[in-house]
Amino acid sequence: MHKEFLMGNEAIAMGAVAAGVNLVSGYPGTPSSEILETVSKHRGDGTYVEWSVNEKAALEVAAGAAYAGARSMVTMKQVGLNVAADPLMSLEYIGVKGGMVVLVADDPGPISSQTEQDTRHFSAFSKVPCFDPSSAQEAYEMVQEAFEYSERYSTPVFLRPTTRVCHGYASVTVKDKAEYTVHTPDGFVKDSGRWVIFPRLSFQNHKKIEERNVTLSEDFSSYKRNQIVTAREQEGEKKPSFSKKGVAAGGISFTYALESLEDLGMARLLKVATPHPFPEKLALEFLEGLEEVLCIEELDPVIERELIHLCGKHHLSAKIYGKLTGHVKNAGENTRDSVQENIKSFLNGDAASDNISSDSTLSDPADEKPSLPIRPPVLCAGCPHRASFYAVKTAMKGRKTIFCGDIGCYTLGNAMPLDMVDTCLCMGAGLGIAQGVGHIEPDTSCFAFVGDSTFFASAIPGVVNAVYNQAEMTLIILDNSTTAMTGHQPHPGTGRTMMGGSVQRVDIEAVLRGIGLTVVETVDPLDYEASVGCVKRVAKEPGVKAIIFKSPCIAIVKTEESMRVDAGKCINCKKCIRELGCPALIIEDGQVCIDPSLCTGCGLCAKICPTNAIIDSSDTTLTDVEKQKGGGHNE
């Protein structure tokens, strides 16, 4: 054993590798993406990894491996579980042979997601056991234990870390390579009575699942991660003791609660590491003799409801407080400070504290630091998506339009001054929404925007639907040759795989023509005039048509080029700032100028400048004004 300083996601990946995982599949989504990438870096020769086209495909690949006796893991974020739900719900009725871990990273806040949905509910809904780590160290160990439980009970299991576990760093004790488990799959054995789902088989297996989960509840009551603990007293300090009050918590909230109780006083603390099936026997032991319990958890009141249920079932008089009673906020993520304030109010017998800010502190107001300024996300300087949006906006000016957006970097096209995302629901949904609006408002020009990775993940069925049902719409594919927002993972259109191989690139234009589109054009969005002309031309065509704006993400194509403002020609009209919103365009001393540290030289601003005042920085010709100032831009 040795120690390594690891991100929580890296710890999970290293734990899976140490457990002898044979296959890992997934679809990138923050806060889960680093897990598969870390497995790829540290995998043994017998481990296969892939970025699948979406979460449904990823889960099915992992299930097939588990059918063959392999240890498999599939990774996704919480909204990705919605995509994977179809096979998962049936898979629980079929079961697995090899251990299978379904890693779903929840995102309290939400920090980078559409929703704050809680996978613990999905665990109960699908009847799949759930493991909820509270730290990077525990996540490392728990993923190995999850494989063992999966094999013992022939079921897939959830591992549900939240953002602060996924992205927090810690010194983690890990196994040496010589200590790794070597798992050898014994292969798929044909048995239609086991692997082919029929109503009769589902009925029989449903009864077995219910019986198994009762057994698992008892098993989890003795599982070492579920504990009744008392906060450790600080050396030399005597803290007040609260014998009739208890705190129940899970995940990162348990860590916060333990630290808070060490500061505030001694109280019984229940750690719930397996929210489903709930460890009833341990919880009843915890509740014995208590009059009041405060539940601290992210996101929904899962532990709170379980304890209320137990109190009713066993006629206990303990009062259970938490999100349902307003003692803990019911939205957003918990913080060390918010949890400490919640517990302090509870121990002191104060009223409900539902309005406590997640950033509140217990320090002297005189010592409080000012809040950090809010920095909204924006499209990067030089991002080709800005040029694509601007071209469409210019071409369609004056016409009744709707611009249906999607999940990814291009969602940021909603910000002013572009204002080019009228709707955004989930991955691929823009195509269906554009079709729906078009059927009701035939005088509206309907556009649907989607990225290249999302096209493969979830947009193709929407295009098929549009062609089949004779919709009137324009599909805009923003092809920047990567999965940008989640960390530049490869996809079928890049010609690269996570195993490091080069493969035949799946051509988006060929796919569209194969589906039945006859009007498909590809254009470089940084060629402004060509892009505007392309949009005007294609938008007039009847039926379903598509434009592929193809230009690589600026983050994967490094440049040292930049633009500058010719002060002698600039009339300070600020059109470049007002219409583009590029972060490299700034105002200094009342004059428009360009920050060379941000500018990538895309040249879009130069193409819309009415006086041609924006030029390439390599142009050393000085204007009369610059000569008088003794130099060029910013000198």
Salt bridges, closest charged atoms under 4 A:
GLU4 OE2 - HIS2 NE2 2.79
GLU34 OE1 - HIS167 NE2 3.35
GLU60 OE2 - LYS56 NZ 2.62
GLU92 OE2 - ARG212 NH2 2.58
ASP106 OD2 - ARG160 NE 2.78
ASP118 OD2 - ARG120 NH2 2.78
ASP118 OD1 - ARG160 NH2 3.37
ASP132 OD2 - ARG160 NH1 3.09
GLU138 OE2 - LYS271 NZ 2.30
GLU141 OE1 - ARG225 NH2 2.59
GLU145 OE2 - LYS224 NZ 3.51
GLU145 OE2 - ARG225 NH2 2.65
GLU151 OE2 - ARG71 NE 2.78
GLU151 OE2 - HIS183 NE2 3.98
ASP176 OD1 - HIS2 ND1 2.65
ASP186 OD1 - LYS97 NZ 3.06
GLU210 OE2 - LYS127 NZ 2.89
GLU210 OE2 - HIS206 NE2 3.04
ASP219 OD2 - ARG152 NH1 3.35
GLU237 OE1 - LYS239 NZ 2.81
GLU259 OE1 - ARG336 NE 2.90
GLU262 OE2 - ARG232 NH2 2.90
ASP263 OD2 - ARG336 NH2 2.64
GLU280 OE1 - LYS313 NZ 3.27
GLU292 OE1 - LYS245 NZ 3.52
GLU297 OE1 - ARG120 NH1 2.78
ASP300 OD2 - HIS121 NE2 3.02
GLU333 OE2 - ARG164 NH2 2.52
GLU441 OE1 - LYS400 NZ 3.35
ASP443 OD2 - LYS400 NZ 3.40
ASP452 OD2 - HIS491 NE2 2.84
GLU472 OE1 - LYS545 NZ 3.96
ASP479 OD2 - LYS550 NZ 2.98
ASP507 OD1 - ARG505 NH2 3.43
GLU509 OE2 - ARG513 NE 3.34
GLU521 OE1 - ARG537 NH2 2.69
GLU626 OE2 - ARG564 NH1 2.92
